[in-house]
Amino acid sequence: MNPGMLNGFLDKHNHASFFLSRVHYVQIDGFTDAVSLTTASLICIFFSVLFFLYGLGSLINKAFYKLFHRHISQNAWCKPLTLHWEWLPFMLLCFACILVPLFIQNICLKLLANQLPINPIERTLCVTFLGQMGLFGLLYQIFFRMTHTFSEYSQTPLRFFQSFSQSFTYYCEVLPLLIPITIVWQIFLRWLVEHQYPVVLDVQPIVHLLSENILSPGYLILTGISVICLAPLNEEWLFRGVIYRFFNTRFNHVIALMVSSFLFAVLHLHFASFLPLFFLGCWLGYAYRSTGDIKVSIFLHALFNGTNYLLLVSLKGN
């Protein structure tokens, strides 16, 4: 879902006067809500700007380091992440990761029809959450429980805090790269629409729900767990831990990065976010290959989803 959040934010809040209008918007009944919402929004924007500047500085520092240290081997940072599987079990697992959540959702709709919420939006969120839990259980049983550690996915497992620290740096670095890419992609899509190509400029459904003040607090929490915890775990285990390593073993790291990122973008089923999602997948693969630890890409994915989630929730209803 990730860059779709950014797309929705750019589409709906692309006027600089937005914040000024919120600050000066005063009504007797809603004054407190307006002020508190503006404060939360400004706090999110403030920290986003700090992360952006930190990431920009980190990218410049790395660029200068590589420029003046060309004698260092280009492959010194690469980790030999491999997965020695045959094509059949690999394809079976990929299909299972698609079919198992759908199967669980259909079973829940039939067997738990009376227990599920009547509201169609809340019902969809519940069965989607259950489907993600089923996918998490599948991947856990196949890999994590077999090895009792993240070493199945990691060539050089890092300590928890070290992994989080590195993922935070990678998260900050992706912002100066992803924001221009998203803007250029949106301009290109609008050009396609103006020339009457069949392109739909919409935001992802979850972004719409978070930004339109539709969900109750309980379902906001459920959505947060799904977006910040389950999605990063499932997607990183599958796209980086399995697909990337499999193609890296069979071919090379470039093909592995392209294929895993392409599938990562396609399976989000949202064309308006395709290029930003593809680049984000490449960056997640780059972080995984640079560190050799799957926890770094999981934390990076969770940070990206989490900050966008908080930003959309703070801006909801505007």
ZAKOLKOL-524323 format. One record per residue (C-alpha): residue number from 0; residue in one letter; x negated, y negated, z. Coordinates in nm, 3 decimals, padded with zeros to 5 digits. Each point is the difference from the previous one (the first is absolute). Layout:
> NUM / A / X / Y / Z
...
// end
This chain:
> 0 / M / 00.000 / 00.000 / 00.000
> 1 / N / -00.290 / -00.224 / 00.067
> 2 / P / -00.061 / -00.267 / -00.270
> 3 / G / 00.373 / -00.005 / -00.063
> 4 / M / 00.024 / -00.183 / 00.329
> 5 / L / -00.239 / -00.259 / -00.138
> 6 / N / 00.201 / -00.020 / -00.321
> 7 / G / 00.317 / -00.062 / 00.194
> 8 / F / -00.170 / -00.264 / 00.209
> 9 / L / -00.133 / -00.181 / -00.307
> 10 / D / 00.337 / 00.014 / -00.173
> 11 / K / 00.198 / -00.133 / 00.293
> 12 / H / -00.244 / -00.239 / 00.167
> 13 / N / -00.195 / -00.158 / -00.280
> 14 / H / 00.085 / -00.359 / 00.088
> 15 / A / -00.223 / -00.193 / 00.236
> 16 / S / 00.304 / -00.187 / 00.131
> 17 / F / 00.140 / 00.320 / 00.149
> 18 / F / -00.168 / -00.041 / 00.337
> 19 / L / 00.075 / -00.371 / 00.015
> 20 / S / 00.364 / 00.065 / -00.069
> 21 / R / 00.008 / 00.255 / 00.282
> 22 / V / -00.166 / -00.236 / 00.244
> 23 / H / 00.246 / -00.281 / -00.077
> 24 / Y / 00.302 / 00.230 / -00.019
> 25 / V / 00.192 / -00.091 / 00.319
> 26 / Q / 00.345 / 00.116 / 00.100
> 27 / I / 00.145 / -00.007 / 00.349
> 28 / D / 00.093 / 00.370 / -00.001
> 29 / G / -00.305 / 00.142 / -00.175
> 30 / F / -00.281 / -00.235 / 00.101
> 31 / T / -00.175 / 00.247 / 00.235
> 32 / D / 00.005 / 00.284 / -00.253
> 33 / A / -00.133 / -00.224 / -00.276
> 34 / V / -00.289 / -00.128 / 00.213
> 35 / S / -00.097 / 00.346 / 00.130
> 36 / L / 00.012 / 00.145 / -00.349
> 37 / T / -00.219 / -00.275 / -00.138
> 38 / T / -00.252 / 00.053 / 00.280
> 39 / A / -00.022 / 00.373 / -00.067
> 40 / S / -00.036 / -00.063 / -00.373
> 41 / L / -00.276 / -00.257 / 00.048
> 42 / I / -00.187 / 00.234 / 00.235
> 43 / C / 00.010 / 00.277 / -00.264
> 44 / I / -00.114 / -00.241 / -00.270
> 45 / F / -00.278 / -00.135 / 00.222
> 46 / F / -00.147 / 00.344 / 00.068
> 47 / S / 00.046 / 00.100 / -00.364
> 48 / V / -00.208 / -00.301 / -00.104
> 49 / L / -00.267 / 00.091 / 00.256
> 50 / F / -00.013 / 00.359 / -00.130
> 51 / F / -00.017 / -00.131 / -00.357
> 52 / L / -00.293 / -00.230 / 00.077
> 53 / Y / -00.182 / 00.269 / 00.195
> 54 / G / 00.046 / 00.245 / -00.287
> 55 / L / -00.118 / -00.256 / -00.254
> 56 / G / -00.313 / -00.066 / 00.204
> 57 / S / -00.065 / 00.372 / 00.036
> 58 / L / 00.032 / 00.054 / -00.377
> 59 / I / -00.241 / -00.286 / -00.073
> 60 / N / -00.246 / 00.138 / 00.254
> 61 / K / 00.014 / 00.348 / -00.157
> 62 / A / -00.042 / -00.146 / -00.349
> 63 / F / -00.314 / -00.190 / 00.102
> 64 / Y / -00.135 / 00.304 / 00.184
> 65 / K / 00.034 / 00.223 / -00.306
> 66 / L / -00.141 / -00.276 / -00.223
> 67 / F / -00.320 / -00.031 / 00.202
> 68 / H / -00.034 / 00.369 / 00.091
> 69 / R / 00.024 / 00.164 / -00.341
> 70 / H / -00.274 / 00.246 / 00.091
> 71 / I / 00.246 / 00.186 / 00.224
> 72 / S / 00.158 / 00.296 / -00.174
> 73 / Q / 00.350 / -00.065 / -00.125
> 74 / N / 00.109 / 00.340 / 00.131
> 75 / A / -00.141 / -00.050 / 00.348
> 76 / W / 00.341 / -00.093 / 00.137
> 77 / C / 00.192 / 00.279 / -00.179
> 78 / K / 00.115 / 00.306 / 00.195
> 79 / P / 00.032 / 00.340 / -00.174
> 80 / L / 00.372 / 00.044 / 00.064
> 81 / T / 00.105 / 00.326 / -00.162
> 82 / L / 00.290 / 00.242 / 00.007
> 83 / H / -00.073 / 00.343 / -00.146
> 84 / W / 00.350 / 00.107 / -00.097
> 85 / E / 00.136 / 00.167 / -00.309
> 86 / W / 00.255 / -00.181 / -00.216
> 87 / L / 00.294 / 00.217 / 00.110
> 88 / P / -00.008 / -00.070 / 00.376
> 89 / F / -00.074 / -00.365 / -00.073
> 90 / M / 00.304 / -00.035 / -00.227
> 91 / L / 00.218 / 00.194 / 00.242
> 92 / L / -00.092 / -00.231 / 00.285
> 93 / C / 00.067 / -00.313 / -00.211
> 94 / F / 00.343 / 00.129 / -00.101
> 95 / A / 00.073 / 00.103 / 00.359
> 96 / C / -00.081 / -00.351 / 00.122
> 97 / I / 00.265 / -00.134 / -00.240
> 98 / L / 00.265 / 00.269 / 00.047
> 99 / V / -00.019 / 00.056 / 00.377
> 100 / P / 00.113 / -00.354 / 00.098
> 101 / L / 00.281 / 00.014 / -00.259
> 102 / F / 00.108 / 00.342 / 00.125
> 103 / I / 00.003 / -00.115 / 00.363
> 104 / Q / 00.198 / -00.312 / -00.089
> 105 / N / 00.265 / 00.201 / -00.186
> 106 / I / 00.026 / 00.253 / 00.283
> 107 / C / 00.043 / -00.280 / 00.255
> 108 / L / 00.269 / -00.167 / -00.210
> 109 / K / 00.196 / 00.327 / -00.011
> 110 / L / -00.055 / 00.143 / 00.347
> 111 / L / -00.017 / -00.325 / 00.200
> 112 / A / 00.261 / -00.197 / -00.190
> 113 / N / 00.206 / -00.064 / 00.315
> 114 / Q / -00.301 / -00.098 / 00.210
> 115 / L / -00.152 / -00.243 / -00.250
> 116 / P / 00.103 / -00.369 / -00.004
> 117 / I / 00.296 / -00.096 / -00.217
> 118 / N / -00.178 / -00.307 / -00.134
> 119 / P / -00.166 / 00.113 / -00.329
> 120 / I / -00.315 / -00.207 / 00.062
> 121 / E / -00.052 / 00.142 / 00.348
> 122 / R / 00.081 / 00.350 / -00.125
> 123 / T / -00.262 / -00.031 / -00.275
> 124 / L / -00.262 / -00.122 / 00.248
> 125 / C / 00.070 / 00.293 / 00.232
> 126 / V / -00.028 / 00.271 / -00.267
> 127 / T / -00.308 / -00.168 / -00.149
> 128 / F / -00.164 / 00.000 / 00.343
> 129 / L / 00.084 / 00.369 / 00.045
> 130 / G / -00.143 / 00.074 / -00.345
> 131 / Q / -00.325 / -00.175 / 00.091
> 132 / M / -00.016 / 00.197 / 00.323
> 133 / G / 00.041 / 00.321 / -00.202
> 134 / L / -00.283 / -00.099 / -00.233
> 135 / F / -00.219 / -00.085 / 00.298
> 136 / G / 00.075 / 00.342 / 00.149
> 137 / L / -00.092 / 00.172 / -00.325
> 138 / L / -00.335 / -00.176 / -00.034
> 139 / Y / -00.072 / 00.048 / 00.371
> 140 / Q / 00.061 / 00.374 / -00.018
> 141 / I / -00.208 / 00.046 / -00.313
> 142 / F / -00.305 / -00.205 / 00.098
> 143 / F / -00.024 / -00.161 / 00.340
> 144 / R / 00.112 / 00.302 / 00.202
> 145 / M / -00.230 / 00.231 / -00.198
> 146 / T / -00.308 / -00.205 / 00.083
> 147 / H / 00.106 / -00.164 / 00.332
> 148 / T / -00.178 / -00.315 / -00.116
> 149 / F / -00.015 / -00.259 / -00.276
> 150 / S / -00.319 / 00.165 / -00.129
> 151 / E / 00.205 / 00.177 / -00.269
> 152 / Y / 00.045 / -00.341 / -00.158
> 153 / S / -00.317 / -00.171 / 00.120
> 154 / Q / -00.358 / 00.052 / -00.105
> 155 / T / -00.130 / -00.225 / 00.279
> 156 / P / 00.265 / -00.029 / 00.274
> 157 / L / -00.031 / -00.327 / 00.193
> 158 / R / 00.108 / -00.093 / 00.348
> 159 / F / 00.349 / -00.141 / 00.031
> 160 / F / -00.103 / -00.360 / 00.072
> 161 / Q / -00.270 / 00.008 / -00.267
> 162 / S / 00.253 / 00.123 / -00.256
> 163 / F / 00.248 / -00.272 / 00.094
> 164 / S / -00.268 / -00.270 / -00.010
> 165 / Q / -00.108 / 00.100 / -00.350
> 166 / S / 00.360 / 00.023 / -00.120
> 167 / F / 00.069 / -00.353 / 00.128
> 168 / T / -00.293 / -00.131 / -00.204
> 169 / Y / 00.123 / 00.179 / -00.311
> 170 / Y / 00.350 / -00.138 / 00.062
> 171 / C / -00.126 / -00.357 / 00.020
> 172 / E / -00.210 / 00.050 / -00.313
> 173 / V / 00.291 / 00.126 / -00.209
> 174 / L / 00.209 / -00.314 / 00.059
> 175 / P / -00.211 / -00.240 / -00.214
> 176 / L / 00.004 / 00.262 / -00.277
> 177 / L / 00.360 / 00.120 / 00.017
> 178 / I / 00.176 / -00.337 / 00.024
> 179 / P / -00.136 / -00.133 / -00.336
> 180 / I / 00.073 / 00.335 / -00.164
> 181 / T / 00.358 / -00.009 / 00.128
> 182 / I / 00.052 / -00.357 / -00.122
> 183 / V / -00.140 / 00.079 / -00.347
> 184 / W / 00.216 / 00.314 / -00.017
> 185 / Q / 00.311 / -00.198 / 00.090
> 186 / I / -00.081 / -00.258 / -00.268
> 187 / F / -00.040 / 00.279 / -00.254
> 188 / L / 00.333 / 00.157 / 00.101
> 189 / R / 00.177 / -00.334 / -00.031
> 190 / W / -00.152 / -00.040 / -00.347
> 191 / L / 00.143 / 00.340 / -00.093
> 192 / V / 00.343 / -00.104 / 00.127
> 193 / E / -00.012 / -00.328 / -00.191
> 194 / H / -00.075 / 00.194 / -00.319
> 195 / Q / 00.294 / 00.230 / 00.070
> 196 / Y / -00.188 / 00.313 / 00.090
> 197 / P / 00.199 / 00.243 / 00.220
> 198 / V / -00.174 / -00.089 / 00.326
> 199 / V / 00.179 / -00.043 / 00.331
> 200 / L / -00.153 / -00.250 / 00.242
> 201 / D / 00.118 / 00.136 / 00.331
> 202 / V / -00.156 / 00.077 / 00.335
> 203 / Q / -00.019 / 00.339 / 00.160
> 204 / P / 00.318 / 00.096 / 00.191
> 205 / I / -00.181 / 00.018 / 00.334
> 206 / V / -00.137 / -00.351 / -00.056
> 207 / H / 00.351 / -00.125 / -00.070
> 208 / L / 00.132 / 00.157 / 00.320
> 209 / L / -00.278 / -00.147 / 00.214
> 210 / S / 00.021 / -00.349 / -00.147
> 211 / E / 00.377 / -00.042 / -00.008
> 212 / N / 00.077 / 00.049 / 00.371
> 213 / I / 00.215 / 00.307 / -00.075
> 214 / L / -00.138 / 00.253 / 00.248
> 215 / S / 00.078 / 00.019 / 00.370
> 216 / P / -00.291 / 00.007 / 00.251
> 217 / G / 00.019 / 00.378 / 00.035
> 218 / Y / -00.032 / 00.057 / -00.373
> 219 / L / -00.275 / -00.261 / -00.024
> 220 / I / -00.200 / 00.211 / 00.246
> 221 / L / 00.079 / 00.318 / -00.196
> 222 / T / -00.110 / -00.169 / -00.321
> 223 / G / -00.317 / -00.126 / 00.170
> 224 / I / -00.094 / 00.352 / 00.110
> 225 / S / 00.061 / 00.128 / -00.351
> 226 / V / -00.192 / -00.281 / -00.173
> 227 / I / -00.292 / -00.043 / 00.240
> 228 / C / -00.055 / 00.357 / 00.123
> 229 / L / 00.152 / 00.270 / -00.220
> 230 / A / -00.056 / -00.154 / -00.344
> 231 / P / -00.377 / -00.063 / 00.049
> 232 / L / -00.055 / 00.348 / 00.147
> 233 / N / 00.191 / 00.185 / -00.270
> 234 / E / -00.122 / -00.204 / -00.295
> 235 / E / -00.367 / -00.005 / 00.101
> 236 / W / -00.010 / 00.369 / 00.079
> 237 / L / 00.155 / 00.075 / -00.339
> 238 / F / -00.146 / -00.259 / -00.239
> 239 / R / -00.346 / -00.042 / 00.148
> 240 / G / -00.045 / 00.317 / 00.208
> 241 / V / 00.127 / 00.241 / -00.267
> 242 / I / 00.042 / -00.156 / -00.346
> 243 / Y / -00.311 / -00.219 / 00.008
> 244 / R / -00.224 / 00.275 / 00.136
> 245 / F / 00.138 / 00.260 / -00.241
> 246 / F / -00.072 / -00.212 / -00.310
> 247 / N / -00.331 / -00.114 / 00.147
> 248 / T / -00.101 / 00.366 / 00.020
> 249 / R / 00.126 / 00.089 / -00.348
> 250 / F / -00.113 / -00.313 / -00.185
> 251 / N / -00.159 / -00.310 / 00.156
> 252 / H / 00.083 / -00.278 / 00.243
> 253 / V / 00.122 / -00.245 / -00.270
> 254 / I / 00.259 / 00.242 / -00.136
> 255 / A / 00.096 / 00.097 / 00.354
> 256 / L / 00.050 / -00.364 / 00.094
> 257 / M / 00.204 / -00.080 / -00.312
> 258 / V / 00.225 / 00.307 / 00.022
> 259 / S / 00.070 / -00.026 / 00.374
> 260 / S / 00.068 / -00.375 / -00.026
> 261 / F / 00.222 / 00.042 / -00.306
> 262 / L / 00.210 / 00.267 / 00.173
> 263 / F / 00.009 / -00.211 / 00.315
> 264 / A / 00.149 / -00.291 / -00.198
> 265 / V / 00.236 / 00.208 / -00.214
> 266 / L / 00.152 / 00.197 / 00.287
> 267 / H / 00.107 / -00.323 / 00.170
> 268 / L / 00.253 / -00.025 / -00.286
> 269 / H / -00.022 / -00.378 / -00.030
> 270 / F / -00.135 / -00.138 / -00.327
> 271 / A / -00.005 / -00.361 / 00.123
> 272 / S / -00.269 / 00.103 / 00.251
> 273 / F / -00.190 / 00.245 / -00.219
> 274 / L / -00.325 / -00.191 / -00.057
> 275 / P / -00.037 / -00.124 / 00.362
> 276 / L / 00.075 / 00.352 / 00.124
> 277 / F / -00.253 / 00.146 / -00.243
> 278 / F / -00.269 / -00.241 / 00.119
> 279 / L / 00.089 / 00.068 / 00.364
> 280 / G / -00.036 / 00.372 / -00.068
> 281 / C / -00.343 / -00.064 / -00.153
> 282 / W / -00.102 / -00.200 / 00.305
> 283 / L / 00.120 / 00.271 / 00.237
> 284 / G / -00.198 / 00.255 / -00.200
> 285 / Y / -00.304 / -00.229 / 00.006
> 286 / A / 00.024 / -00.030 / 00.378
> 287 / Y / 00.035 / 00.377 / 00.034
> 288 / R / -00.297 / 00.071 / -00.224
> 289 / S / -00.217 / -00.268 / 00.160
> 290 / T / 00.049 / 00.127 / 00.355
> 291 / G / 00.078 / 00.366 / -00.057
> 292 / D / 00.267 / -00.017 / 00.268
> 293 / I / 00.373 / 00.034 / -00.072
> 294 / K / 00.084 / -00.190 / 00.319
> 295 / V / -00.138 / -00.319 / -00.156
> 296 / S / 00.241 / 00.013 / -00.296
> 297 / I / 00.289 / 00.095 / 00.232
> 298 / F / -00.067 / -00.296 / 00.230
> 299 / L / -00.049 / -00.229 / -00.301
> 300 / H / 00.333 / 00.111 / -00.145
> 301 / A / 00.172 / -00.042 / 00.337
> 302 / L / -00.147 / -00.349 / 00.047
> 303 / F / 00.118 / -00.107 / -00.343
> 304 / N / 00.351 / 00.134 / 00.052
> 305 / G / 00.018 / -00.127 / 00.356
> 306 / T / -00.098 / -00.359 / -00.069
> 307 / N / 00.239 / -00.022 / -00.294
> 308 / Y / 00.273 / 00.157 / 00.214
> 309 / L / -00.049 / -00.261 / 00.273
> 310 / L / -00.010 / -00.280 / -00.255
> 311 / L / 00.327 / 00.108 / -00.162
> 312 / V / 00.173 / 00.052 / 00.334
> 313 / S / -00.109 / -00.345 / 00.120
> 314 / L / 00.141 / -00.153 / -00.319
> 315 / K / 00.319 / 00.204 / -00.011
> 316 / G / 00.323 / -00.178 / -00.081
> 317 / N / -00.173 / -00.296 / -00.170
// end
